Amino acid sequence: MKYIKKVCPICNSEFLVLKSVEEKAFYCTLKCLGKAQENLGIQESSLSFLP
């Protein structure tokens, strides 16, 4: 098995993922995934009020 290092866009920490799932792994923990989804929800709701 080969691993690669990635950097979480939420907390900027490095984490290892299997090379086979490199394209799918963006966040180091579920906590960071949750924060990203919250941020996306806030942005989407803001955009819905634009004319």
C-alpha distances in whole Angstrom, upper triangle without the diagonal:
4,7,10,14,16,20,21,25,27,26,25,22,19,16,12,10,7,8,9,11,13,16,17,16,19,20,19,21,23,26,25,25,28,30,29,30,33,34,33,36,38,38,38,41,43,43,44,48,48,51
4,7,10,13,17,19,22,24,24,22,20,16,14,10,8,6,6,8,10,10,14,15,14,17,18,17,20,22,25,24,24,27,28,27,29,32,32,32,34,37,36,37,40,41,41,43,46,46,49
4,7,10,13,15,19,21,20,18,16,12,10,6,5,4,5,8,9,9,12,14,12,14,15,14,17,19,22,20,20,24,25,24,26,29,29,29,31,34,33,34,37,38,38,40,43,43,46
4,7,10,13,16,18,18,16,14,10,8,6,6,6,6,10,10,8,11,13,11,12,14,13,16,19,21,19,19,23,23,22,24,27,27,27,30,31,31,32,35,36,36,38,41,41,44
4,7,10,13,15,15,12,10,6,6,5,7,9,9,13,12,9,12,13,11,11,12,11,14,17,19,17,17,21,21,20,23,25,24,25,28,29,29,30,33,34,34,37,39,39,42
4,7,9,12,12,9,8,6,5,6,7,10,10,13,11,8,11,11,9,8,9,9,12,15,16,14,14,18,18,16,19,22,21,21,24,26,25,27,30,30,30,33,35,35,38
4,6,9,8,6,6,4,6,9,10,14,14,17,14,11,13,13,10,8,8,8,11,14,15,12,13,16,15,14,17,19,18,19,22,23,23,25,28,28,28,31,33,33,36
4,5,6,5,6,6,7,10,11,15,16,18,15,12,13,12,9,6,5,6,9,11,11,8,10,13,12,11,14,16,15,16,19,20,20,22,24,25,25,28,30,31,34
4,6,5,8,10,11,14,15,18,18,20,17,14,14,14,11,7,7,9,11,13,12,9,10,12,11,9,12,14,12,13,17,17,17,19,22,22,22,25,27,27,31
4,6,8,11,12,16,16,20,21,22,19,17,17,16,13,9,7,9,10,11,10,6,8,10,8,7,11,12,10,12,15,15,15,18,20,20,22,24,26,27,30
4,6,9,11,15,16,20,21,23,20,18,19,18,14,11,9,8,10,12,10,7,10,12,10,10,14,14,13,16,18,18,19,22,23,24,25,28,29,30,34
4,7,9,13,15,19,20,22,19,17,18,17,14,11,9,9,12,14,13,10,13,15,13,13,17,17,16,18,21,21,21,24,26,26,27,30,31,32,35
4,7,10,13,17,18,20,18,16,18,17,13,11,9,7,10,14,13,10,13,16,15,15,18,19,18,20,23,24,24,26,28,29,30,32,34,35,38
4,7,10,14,15,18,16,13,16,16,12,11,10,8,11,15,15,13,15,18,17,17,20,22,21,22,25,26,26,28,31,31,32,34,37,37,40
4,7,10,12,15,13,11,14,14,10,10,9,6,9,13,14,12,14,17,17,17,20,22,21,22,25,27,27,28,31,32,32,35,37,38,41
4,7,9,12,11,9,13,13,10,11,10,8,11,15,16,15,16,19,20,19,22,24,24,25,27,29,29,30,33,34,34,37,39,40,43
4,6,8,7,6,10,10,7,10,10,9,12,14,17,15,15,19,20,19,21,24,24,24,26,29,28,29,32,33,34,35,38,39,42
4,5,6,6,10,10,9,12,13,13,15,17,20,19,18,21,23,22,23,26,27,26,29,31,31,31,34,36,36,37,41,41,44
4,5,5,8,10,10,13,15,15,17,19,22,20,20,23,24,23,24,28,27,27,30,32,31,32,35,36,36,37,41,41,43
4,6,8,9,10,13,16,16,18,19,23,21,20,23,25,23,24,27,28,26,29,32,31,31,34,36,35,37,40,40,43
4,6,5,6,10,12,13,15,16,19,18,16,19,21,19,20,24,24,23,25,28,27,27,31,32,32,33,37,37,39
4,6,6,8,11,12,15,16,19,17,16,19,20,18,20,23,23,22,25,27,26,27,30,31,31,32,36,36,38
4,6,8,11,13,16,17,19,17,15,19,20,17,18,22,21,20,23,25,24,24,27,29,28,30,33,33,35
4,6,9,12,13,14,16,14,12,16,17,15,15,19,19,18,20,23,22,22,25,27,26,28,31,31,34
4,6,8,10,11,14,12,10,14,15,13,14,18,18,17,20,22,22,22,25,27,27,29,32,32,35
4,7,9,10,12,9,8,12,12,10,12,15,15,14,18,19,19,20,23,24,24,26,29,29,32
4,6,7,9,6,6,10,10,9,11,14,14,14,17,19,19,20,23,24,24,27,29,30,33
4,7,8,7,8,11,12,12,14,16,16,17,20,21,22,23,26,27,28,30,32,33,37
4,5,5,6,9,10,11,13,14,16,17,19,20,22,23,25,26,27,29,32,33,36
4,5,5,6,9,10,10,12,14,15,16,18,20,21,22,24,26,27,29,31,34
4,5,5,6,9,10,11,12,14,15,17,19,20,21,23,25,26,28,30,33
4,5,5,6,9,10,11,12,14,15,17,18,20,21,23,25,27,28,32
4,5,5,6,9,10,11,12,14,15,16,18,20,21,23,25,27,30
4,5,5,6,9,10,10,12,14,15,17,18,20,21,24,25,29
4,5,5,6,9,10,11,12,14,15,17,19,20,22,24,27
4,5,5,6,9,10,11,12,14,15,17,19,21,22,26
4,5,5,6,9,10,10,12,14,15,17,19,21,24
4,5,5,6,9,10,11,12,14,16,18,20,23
4,5,5,6,9,10,11,12,15,16,18,21
4,5,5,6,9,10,11,12,15,16,19
4,5,5,6,9,10,11,13,15,18
4,6,5,6,9,10,12,14,17
4,6,5,6,9,11,11,15
4,5,5,6,9,10,14
4,5,5,7,10,13
4,5,6,7,11
4,5,5,9
4,6,8
4,6
4
